Amino acid sequence: MSRFTKIILFTDSDGRARWREESIALDQGKPQARLSAMMASAGYQLRESPPGFASEFHCTENPQWVFILGGQMQIGLQDGSKRLFHPGEHFYSADVLPEGAVFDPRLHGHNSRQVGADPLVTLFVRG
């Protein structure tokens, strides 16, 4: 059976953002075009960020898929690690603020920035 790897940015039990991977079965459709089960979505947005764009640390307000359509996007975590995403790559952003917590930019969330000479073009699909 074919599988799709879902890269997930999530909030761990200590309140910090981390990465994990989850496998999604492509067990529907036909042998020439394997499909996953249908997943709900609540709309989508496109965004273009010019060269030099960088965000402060923040949490995801609503979990969403992030697909890189053009340019490069770097995601940085509080532990100093960084992950670079190129066109055609994706991740599922679900690092929401823990219930009852007050946002602390030294502990919670992630930051993002455009990398390289090309504008960053992303597609956000709400989960």
C-alpha positions in Angstrom: 0.0 0.0 0.0 1.3 3.5 -0.9 1.7 6.1 1.9 2.1 9.8 2.1 4.3 11.4 4.8 2.7 14.3 6.6 5.3 16.5 8.2 3.7 18.1 11.4 4.8 21.1 13.4 3.1 20.6 16.8 3.2 21.8 20.4 4.8 19.2 22.7 3.8 18.7 26.3 6.5 21.1 27.5 4.8 23.9 25.4 7.6 24.0 22.7 7.1 23.5 19.0 8.6 20.3 17.6 8.5 18.3 14.3 7.1 14.8 13.9 6.1 12.7 10.9 2.9 10.8 10.4 2.0 8.3 7.6 -1.2 8.6 5.7 -2.5 5.6 3.8 -3.2 6.0 0.1 -5.6 3.1 0.1 -8.3 4.4 -2.1 -8.6 5.2 -5.9 -7.0 3.0 -8.5 -3.5 1.5 -8.9 -2.7 4.3 -11.4 -3.9 7.1 -9.0 -3.8 6.2 -5.3 -5.8 8.4 -3.0 -6.1 9.0 0.7 -9.5 9.2 2.5 -11.2 12.5 2.0 -10.1 15.1 4.6 -12.1 18.1 5.7 -10.9 21.7 5.0 -12.2 25.1 6.0 -10.9 27.2 3.1 -7.5 28.3 1.8 -5.4 31.4 1.3 -2.5 32.3 -0.9 0.4 34.5 0.3 3.3 36.1 -1.4 6.2 37.3 0.8 8.9 39.5 -0.7 12.7 38.8 -0.3 13.6 39.8 3.2 10.4 38.7 4.9 10.8 37.4 8.4 8.3 36.8 11.2 8.7 37.0 15.0 8.0 33.9 17.0 4.3 33.1 17.0 2.0 30.1 17.4 -0.4 28.8 14.8 -3.9 30.2 15.5 -5.7 27.5 13.5 -4.1 24.3 12.3 -3.4 24.4 8.6 -1.4 22.8 5.8 1.3 25.0 4.4 2.4 24.2 0.8 5.4 26.0 -0.7 4.6 27.0 -4.3 7.6 29.2 -5.0 10.7 30.5 -3.3 12.0 28.9 0.0 10.6 29.1 3.5 12.7 28.5 6.6 11.0 27.6 9.9 12.9 28.1 13.1 12.1 26.6 16.5 12.9 27.8 20.0 15.7 25.2 20.3 17.6 26.9 17.5 16.9 24.3 14.9 15.8 25.3 11.4 14.1 23.5 8.6 14.1 24.7 5.0 11.1 24.0 2.6 11.3 24.3 -1.2 8.6 24.4 -3.9 6.5 21.3 -3.9 7.2 20.6 -0.2 4.7 21.0 2.7 4.1 20.8 6.4 1.0 20.7 8.7 1.3 23.7 11.1 -0.5 22.8 14.4 1.8 24.4 17.0 -1.1 26.1 18.8 -0.7 27.8 22.2 -1.3 25.3 25.0 -4.7 25.8 26.6 -4.6 28.3 29.4 -1.1 29.5 28.5 -0.1 33.1 28.0 2.1 33.4 24.9 5.8 33.7 25.8 8.0 34.4 22.7 11.0 32.7 24.5 9.1 29.4 24.9 6.2 29.1 22.4 5.8 28.8 18.7 8.1 29.2 15.6 9.3 31.8 13.3 9.4 31.8 9.5 11.4 33.7 6.9 11.8 33.9 3.1 15.1 32.6 1.9 16.9 33.4 -1.4 16.3 35.8 -4.2 12.7 34.7 -5.2 9.6 35.8 -3.4 8.0 33.1 -1.1 4.6 31.9 -2.4 2.6 29.7 -0.1 -0.8 28.1 0.0 -2.4 27.7 3.4 -5.3 25.2 3.6 -7.2 25.3 6.9 -7.7 21.9 8.6 
